[in-house]
């Protein structure tokens, strides 16, 4: 026994569009994050000498700004998802709920 409202929502073309769009951006951003993170880990594993080189004449090595770049990249892709969710996904969700009530 399933709820008729749930069935109505699941058959709604906007719901299918929402699922498709959310899944697509989720997969793309996940793959990008995995590439960046595991790329950094692979760099640590296979080219320690590069990461240990100092930047300029200071004591900071290349590993520090690259590691910070990984963190910044994470924040940026989170922002991309949140912005898209607030603009597009929330609008679709409201339309789906409005259709379900009628």
DSSP file (Angstrom, degrees, kcal/mol; ACC not computed):
  #  RESIDUE AA STRUCTURE BP1 BP2  ACC     N-H-->O    O-->H-N    N-H-->O    O-->H-N    TCO  KAPPA ALPHA  PHI   PSI    X-CA   Y-CA   Z-CA
    1    1 A X              0   0    0      0, 0.0     2,-0.3     0, 0.0     0, 0.0   0.000 360.0 360.0 360.0 121.2    0.0    0.0    0.0
    2    2 A X        -     0   0    0      2,-0.0     2,-0.3     3,-0.0     3,-0.0  -0.861 360.0 -99.4-118.2 156.1    1.4    3.3   -1.1
    3    3 A X     >  -     0   0    0     -2,-0.3     4,-2.1     1,-0.1     5,-0.2  -0.536  24.4-138.3 -72.4 132.4    0.2    6.8   -0.6
    4    4 A X  H  > S+     0   0    0     -2,-0.3     4,-2.3     1,-0.2    -1,-0.1   0.826 104.2  56.0 -62.8 -30.1   -1.6    8.1   -3.6
    5    5 A X  H  > S+     0   0    0      2,-0.2     4,-2.5     1,-0.2    -1,-0.2   0.911 106.3  50.1 -67.1 -40.4    0.1   11.5   -3.2
    6    6 A X  H  > S+     0   0    0      1,-0.2     4,-2.6     2,-0.2    -2,-0.2   0.923 111.6  48.2 -62.9 -43.8    3.5    9.8   -3.3
    7    7 A X  H  X S+     0   0    0     -4,-2.1     4,-1.5     2,-0.2    -1,-0.2   0.904 110.4  51.6 -62.4 -41.0    2.5    8.0   -6.5
    8    8 A X  H  X S+     0   0    0     -4,-2.3     4,-0.7     1,-0.2    -2,-0.2   0.911 111.8  46.8 -62.6 -42.7    1.2   11.3   -8.0
    9    9 A X  H >< S+     0   0    0     -4,-2.5     3,-1.0     1,-0.2     6,-0.3   0.925 109.9  53.0 -64.9 -44.5    4.5   13.0   -7.2
   10   10 A X  H 3< S+     0   0    0     -4,-2.6    -1,-0.2     1,-0.3    -2,-0.2   0.760 110.5  47.8 -65.9 -24.0    6.6   10.2   -8.6
   11   11 A X  H 3< S+     0   0    0     -4,-1.5    -1,-0.3    -5,-0.2    -2,-0.2   0.600  85.7 111.4 -88.1 -13.1    4.7   10.3  -11.9
   12   12 A X    <X  -     0   0    0     -3,-1.0     4,-1.8    -4,-0.7     3,-0.4  -0.433  67.0-141.2 -66.1 128.2    5.1   14.1  -12.2
   13   13 A X  H  > S+     0   0    0      1,-0.2     4,-2.1     2,-0.2    -1,-0.2   0.824 102.6  56.9 -60.3 -31.0    7.4   15.0  -15.1
   14   14 A X  H  > S+     0   0    0      2,-0.2     4,-2.7     1,-0.2    -1,-0.2   0.874 104.4  52.1 -68.0 -35.5    8.8   17.8  -13.0
   15   15 A X  H  > S+     0   0    0     -3,-0.4     4,-2.6    -6,-0.3    -2,-0.2   0.917 109.9  48.2 -65.0 -42.5    9.8   15.4  -10.3
   16   16 A X  H  X S+     0   0    0     -4,-1.8     4,-2.3     2,-0.2    -2,-0.2   0.884 112.1  49.9 -64.5 -37.9   11.6   13.2  -12.8
   17   17 A X  H  X S+     0   0    0     -4,-2.1     4,-2.7     2,-0.2     5,-0.2   0.914 110.3  50.5 -64.8 -43.6   13.3   16.3  -14.1
   18   18 A X  H  X S+     0   0    0     -4,-2.7     4,-2.8     1,-0.2     5,-0.3   0.929 111.5  47.5 -60.7 -46.6   14.3   17.3  -10.6
   19   19 A X  H  X S+     0   0    0     -4,-2.6     4,-2.6     1,-0.2     5,-0.2   0.926 112.9  49.1 -61.1 -44.3   15.8   13.9   -9.9
   20   20 A X  H  X S+     0   0    0     -4,-2.3     4,-2.3     2,-0.2    -2,-0.2   0.930 114.6  44.0 -62.0 -46.5   17.7   13.8  -13.2
   21   21 A X  H  X S+     0   0    0     -4,-2.7     4,-2.4     2,-0.2     5,-0.3   0.915 115.0  48.1 -67.0 -43.1   19.2   17.3  -12.6
   22   22 A X  H  X S+     0   0    0     -4,-2.8     4,-2.2    -5,-0.2    -2,-0.2   0.919 113.6  47.3 -64.3 -43.2   20.1   16.6   -9.0
   23   23 A X  H  X S+     0   0    0     -4,-2.6     4,-2.5    -5,-0.3     5,-0.2   0.914 111.6  51.2 -63.5 -42.8   21.7   13.3   -9.8
   24   24 A X  H  X S+     0   0    0     -4,-2.3     4,-2.5    -5,-0.2    -2,-0.2   0.947 114.0  41.3 -62.5 -50.1   23.6   14.8  -12.7
   25   25 A X  H  X S+     0   0    0     -4,-2.4     4,-2.6     1,-0.2     5,-0.3   0.877 114.1  54.5 -68.2 -34.4   25.1   17.7  -10.8
   26   26 A X  H  X S+     0   0    0     -4,-2.2     4,-2.0    -5,-0.3    -1,-0.2   0.919 111.1  44.3 -62.1 -43.6   25.7   15.4   -7.8
   27   27 A X  H  X S+     0   0    0     -4,-2.5     4,-2.7     2,-0.2     5,-0.2   0.925 114.1  49.3 -67.7 -44.9   27.7   13.0   -9.8
   28   28 A X  H  X S+     0   0    0     -4,-2.5     4,-2.4     1,-0.2    -2,-0.2   0.940 114.4  44.1 -60.8 -48.6   29.7   15.7  -11.7
   29   29 A X  H  X S+     0   0    0     -4,-2.6     4,-2.4     1,-0.2    -1,-0.2   0.860 113.2  52.1 -67.7 -34.5   30.6   17.5   -8.5
   30   30 A X  H  X S+     0   0    0     -4,-2.0     4,-2.6    -5,-0.3    -2,-0.2   0.931 110.3  47.7 -64.9 -45.4   31.5   14.2   -6.7
   31   31 A X  H  X S+     0   0    0     -4,-2.7     4,-2.5     2,-0.2    -2,-0.2   0.919 112.3  49.9 -62.8 -43.1   33.8   13.1   -9.5
   32   32 A X  H  X S+     0   0    0     -4,-2.4     4,-2.4    -5,-0.2    -1,-0.2   0.927 111.9  48.0 -60.3 -44.5   35.5   16.5   -9.6
   33   33 A X  H  X S+     0   0    0     -4,-2.4     4,-2.9     1,-0.2     5,-0.3   0.911 111.8  49.5 -64.5 -41.8   36.0   16.4   -5.8
   34   34 A X  H  X S+     0   0    0     -4,-2.6     4,-2.6     2,-0.2     5,-0.4   0.901 110.9  50.2 -64.0 -40.3   37.4   12.8   -6.0
   35   35 A X  H  X S+     0   0    0     -4,-2.5     4,-1.8    -5,-0.2    -2,-0.2   0.929 114.7  43.4 -63.2 -44.8   39.8   13.8   -8.8
   36   36 A X  H  X S+     0   0    0     -4,-2.4     4,-2.0     2,-0.2    -2,-0.2   0.951 118.7  43.0 -66.4 -48.6   41.1   16.8   -6.8
   37   37 A X  H  X S+     0   0    0     -4,-2.9     4,-2.3     1,-0.2    -2,-0.2   0.960 119.7  40.4 -64.9 -52.4   41.4   15.0   -3.5
   38   38 A X  H  X S+     0   0    0     -4,-2.6     4,-2.7    -5,-0.3    -1,-0.2   0.798 111.7  58.6 -70.5 -25.9   42.9   11.8   -4.8
   39   39 A X  H  X S+     0   0    0     -4,-1.8     4,-2.1    -5,-0.4    -1,-0.2   0.912 108.1  46.2 -63.2 -42.1   45.1   13.8   -7.2
   40   40 A X  H  X S+     0   0    0     -4,-2.0     4,-2.2     2,-0.2    -2,-0.2   0.916 113.2  48.6 -65.9 -43.4   46.5   15.6   -4.2
   41   41 A X  H  X S+     0   0    0     -4,-2.3     4,-2.3     1,-0.2    -2,-0.2   0.901 111.2  50.7 -63.5 -40.6   47.0   12.3   -2.3
   42   42 A X  H  X S+     0   0    0     -4,-2.7     4,-2.9     2,-0.2     5,-0.3   0.885 108.3  52.7 -65.0 -37.4   48.6   10.8   -5.4
   43   43 A X  H  X S+     0   0    0     -4,-2.1     4,-2.3     2,-0.2     8,-0.2   0.906 109.5  48.8 -63.0 -41.1   50.9   13.8   -5.6
   44   44 A X  H  < S+     0   0    0     -4,-2.2    -2,-0.2     1,-0.2    -1,-0.2   0.914 116.4  43.6 -62.2 -42.2   51.9   13.2   -1.9
   45   45 A X  H  < S+     0   0    0     -4,-2.3     3,-0.2     1,-0.2    -2,-0.2   0.870 127.0  25.8 -72.9 -37.4   52.5    9.6   -2.7
   46   46 A X  H  < S+     0   0    0     -4,-2.9    -3,-0.2     1,-0.2    -2,-0.2   0.617 127.7  32.6-110.2 -13.7   54.4    9.9   -5.9
   47   47 A X     X  +     0   0    0     -4,-2.3     4,-1.5    -5,-0.3     3,-0.4  -0.371  57.5 148.8-143.0  62.3   56.1   13.3   -6.0
   48   48 A X  H  > S+     0   0    0      1,-0.2     4,-1.8    -3,-0.2     5,-0.1   0.833  73.3  63.0 -63.0 -32.1   57.0   14.3   -2.4
   49   49 A X  H  > S+     0   0    0      1,-0.2     4,-0.7     2,-0.2    -1,-0.2   0.891 101.9  50.0 -62.8 -39.1   60.0   16.2   -3.8
   50   50 A X  H >4 S+     0   0    0     -3,-0.4     3,-0.9     1,-0.2    12,-0.4   0.938 112.5  46.3 -63.7 -46.3   57.8   18.6   -5.7
   51   51 A X  H 3< S+     0   0    0     -4,-1.5    12,-2.0     1,-0.2    13,-0.3   0.769 109.8  55.5 -67.9 -25.0   55.6   19.3   -2.7
   52   52 A X  H 3< S+     0   0    0     -4,-1.8    -1,-0.2    -5,-0.2    -2,-0.2   0.601  81.7 108.9 -84.7 -11.6   58.6   19.8   -0.4
   53   53 A X  S << S-     0   0    0     -3,-0.9     9,-2.0    -4,-0.7    10,-0.2  -0.432  74.8-116.1 -66.3 135.9   60.1   22.5   -2.7
   54   54 A X  B     -A   61   0A   0      7,-0.2     2,-0.7    -2,-0.1     7,-0.3  -0.407  18.6-120.7 -72.2 149.2   59.9   25.9   -1.1
   55   55 A X  S >  S-     0   0    0      5,-3.7     3,-1.2    -2,-0.1     5,-0.3  -0.820  76.0 -41.0 -87.2 115.1   57.9   28.7   -2.6
   56   56 A X  T 3  S-     0   0    0     -2,-0.7    -2,-0.1     1,-0.2     0, 0.0  -0.369 112.9 -36.5  64.3-140.9   60.3   31.5   -3.4
   57   57 A X  T 3  S+     0   0    0     -2,-0.1    -1,-0.2     2,-0.0    -3,-0.0   0.385 114.8  95.3 -97.8   2.9   62.9   32.2   -0.7
   58   58 A X  S <  S-     0   0    0     -3,-1.2    -4,-0.0     2,-0.1     0, 0.0  -0.023  85.1-108.8 -84.5-170.1   60.6   31.4    2.2
   59   59 A X  S    S+     0   0    0     -5,-0.1     2,-0.3     2,-0.1    -3,-0.1   0.530  82.4 107.0 -98.5  -9.0   59.9   28.3    4.3
   60   60 A X        -     0   0    0     -5,-0.3    -5,-3.7    -6,-0.1     2,-0.2  -0.544  59.9-148.1 -73.3 132.3   56.5   27.6    2.8
   61   61 A X  B >>  -A   54   0A   0     -7,-0.3     3,-1.0    -2,-0.3     4,-0.8  -0.511  26.9-105.3 -96.4 168.1   56.5   24.6    0.5
   62   62 A X  H 3> S+     0   0    0     -9,-2.0     4,-1.8   -12,-0.4     5,-0.2   0.776 114.0  70.0 -61.6 -26.6   54.3   24.0   -2.6
   63   63 A X  H 3> S+     0   0    0    -12,-2.0     4,-2.4   -10,-0.2    -1,-0.2   0.841  92.4  57.3 -61.6 -34.4   52.3   21.4   -0.6
   64   64 A X  H <> S+     0   0    0     -3,-1.0     4,-2.5   -13,-0.3     5,-0.2   0.969 109.8  39.6 -67.1 -54.4   50.7   24.1    1.7
   65   65 A X  H  X S+     0   0    0     -4,-0.8     4,-2.0     1,-0.2    -1,-0.2   0.863 116.7  51.8 -65.6 -31.4   49.1   26.2   -1.1
   66   66 A X  H  X S+     0   0    0     -4,-1.8     4,-1.7     2,-0.2    -1,-0.2   0.929 110.6  47.9 -68.4 -42.3   48.0   23.1   -3.0
   67   67 A X  H  X S+     0   0    0     -4,-2.4     4,-1.7     1,-0.2    -2,-0.2   0.904 112.0  49.4 -62.0 -42.1   46.4   21.7    0.1
   68   68 A X  H  X S+     0   0    0     -4,-2.5     4,-2.8     1,-0.2    -1,-0.2   0.860 106.5  57.5 -64.1 -34.6   44.7   24.9    0.8
   69   69 A X  H  X S+     0   0    0     -4,-2.0     4,-2.7     2,-0.2    -1,-0.2   0.875 103.0  53.1 -62.4 -37.5   43.5   24.9   -2.8
   70   70 A X  H  X S+     0   0    0     -4,-1.7     4,-1.9     2,-0.2    -1,-0.2   0.919 110.9  46.8 -62.7 -43.0   41.9   21.5   -2.2
   71   71 A X  H  X S+     0   0    0     -4,-1.7     4,-1.9     2,-0.2    -2,-0.2   0.929 113.2  47.8 -65.3 -45.1   40.0   23.0    0.8
   72   72 A X  H  X S+     0   0    0     -4,-2.8     4,-2.6     1,-0.2    -2,-0.2   0.901 109.0  54.8 -62.3 -40.8   39.0   26.1   -1.2
   73   73 A X  H  X S+     0   0    0     -4,-2.7     4,-2.6     1,-0.2     5,-0.2   0.893 106.1  52.6 -59.3 -40.3   37.8   23.9   -4.1
   74   74 A X  H  X S+     0   0    0     -4,-1.9     4,-1.8     1,-0.2    -1,-0.2   0.917 110.4  46.9 -61.8 -44.1   35.6   22.0   -1.7
   75   75 A X  H  X S+     0   0    0     -4,-1.9     4,-2.3     1,-0.2    -2,-0.2   0.905 112.0  51.6 -64.5 -41.2   34.0   25.2   -0.5
   76   76 A X  H  X S+     0   0    0     -4,-2.6     4,-2.3     2,-0.2    -2,-0.2   0.926 110.5  45.7 -64.2 -46.3   33.5   26.4   -4.1
   77   77 A X  H  X S+     0   0    0     -4,-2.6     4,-2.1     1,-0.2    -1,-0.2   0.835 111.3  53.8 -70.9 -28.6   31.8   23.3   -5.3
   78   78 A X  H  X S+     0   0    0     -4,-1.8     4,-2.6    -5,-0.2    -1,-0.2   0.922 109.5  48.9 -65.1 -42.9   29.6   23.3   -2.2
   79   79 A X  H  X S+     0   0    0     -4,-2.3     4,-2.7     1,-0.2    -2,-0.2   0.882 108.5  53.6 -61.9 -39.5   28.6   26.8   -3.0
   80   80 A X  H  X S+     0   0    0     -4,-2.3     4,-2.2     2,-0.2    -1,-0.2   0.931 111.5  45.2 -60.9 -45.7   27.9   25.8   -6.6
   81   81 A X  H  X S+     0   0    0     -4,-2.1     4,-2.8     2,-0.2    -2,-0.2   0.933 113.7  48.7 -65.2 -45.3   25.5   23.1   -5.4
   82   82 A X  H  X S+     0   0    0     -4,-2.6     4,-2.8     1,-0.2     5,-0.2   0.914 111.6  49.8 -62.0 -43.4   23.8   25.3   -2.9
   83   83 A X  H  X S+     0   0    0     -4,-2.7     4,-2.1     2,-0.2     5,-0.3   0.926 113.6  45.2 -61.7 -44.8   23.3   28.1   -5.4
   84   84 A X  H  X>S+     0   0    0     -4,-2.2     4,-2.9    -5,-0.2     5,-1.4   0.902 113.2  50.8 -66.0 -40.1   21.8   25.7   -7.9
   85   85 A X  I  <>S+     0   0    0     -4,-2.8     5,-2.5     3,-0.2     6,-0.2   0.922 112.3  46.5 -63.6 -43.5   19.7   24.1   -5.3
   86   86 A X  I  <5S+     0   0    0     -4,-2.8    -1,-0.2    -5,-0.2    -2,-0.2   0.869 122.1  35.4 -67.7 -36.1   18.3   27.4   -4.1
   87   87 A X  I  <5S+     0   0    0     -4,-2.1     4,-0.2    -5,-0.2    -2,-0.2   0.916 135.0  11.7 -84.6 -45.8   17.6   28.7   -7.6
   88   88 A X  I  X5S+     0   0    0     -4,-2.9     4,-2.2    -5,-0.3    -3,-0.2   0.881 124.4  47.0-104.9 -49.9   16.5   25.7   -9.6
   89   89 A X  I  ><S+     0   0    0     -5,-1.4     4,-2.5     1,-0.2    -3,-0.2   0.885 111.9  50.7 -69.2 -38.9   15.8   22.7   -7.3
   90   90 A X  H  ><S+     0   0    0     -5,-2.5     4,-2.4    -6,-0.2    -1,-0.2   0.892 110.1  51.1 -65.8 -38.2   13.7   24.6   -4.8
   91   91 A X  H  > S+     0   0    0     -6,-0.2     4,-2.2     2,-0.2    -2,-0.2   0.932 111.8  46.7 -63.1 -46.1   11.6   26.1   -7.6
   92   92 A X  H  X S+     0   0    0     -4,-2.2     4,-2.5     1,-0.2    -2,-0.2   0.908 111.1  52.5 -62.7 -41.3   10.9   22.7   -9.1
   93   93 A X  H  X S+     0   0    0     -4,-2.5     4,-2.5     1,-0.2     5,-0.2   0.915 108.9  49.7 -61.7 -42.9   10.1   21.3   -5.6
   94   94 A X  H  X S+     0   0    0     -4,-2.4     4,-2.3     1,-0.2    -1,-0.2   0.915 111.6  48.7 -61.9 -42.1    7.6   24.0   -5.0
   95   95 A X  H  X S+     0   0    0     -4,-2.2     4,-2.4     2,-0.2    -2,-0.2   0.895 110.9  50.8 -64.9 -39.3    5.9   23.3   -8.4
   96   96 A X  H  X S+     0   0    0     -4,-2.5     4,-2.1     2,-0.2    -2,-0.2   0.923 111.8  46.6 -64.2 -44.5    5.8   19.6   -7.7
   97   97 A X  H  X S+     0   0    0     -4,-2.5     4,-1.7     2,-0.2    -2,-0.2   0.878 111.1  52.2 -66.0 -37.4    4.2   20.2   -4.3
   98   98 A X  H  X S+     0   0    0     -4,-2.3     4,-1.0    -5,-0.2    -1,-0.2   0.920 111.0  47.6 -63.6 -43.2    1.7   22.6   -5.8
   99   99 A X  H  < S+     0   0    0     -4,-2.4    -2,-0.2     1,-0.2     3,-0.2   0.860 109.5  54.0 -64.5 -35.6    0.8   20.0   -8.5
  100  100 A X  H  < S+     0   0    0     -4,-2.1    -1,-0.2     1,-0.2    -2,-0.2   0.836 105.7  52.8 -69.5 -32.4    0.4   17.3   -5.8
  101  101 A X  H  <        0   0    0     -4,-1.7    -1,-0.2     1,-0.2    -2,-0.2   0.766 360.0 360.0 -74.6 -24.8   -2.0   19.4   -3.8
  102  102 A X     <        0   0    0     -4,-1.0    -1,-0.2    -3,-0.2    -2,-0.2   0.474 360.0 360.0 -88.7 360.0   -4.3   20.0   -6.7
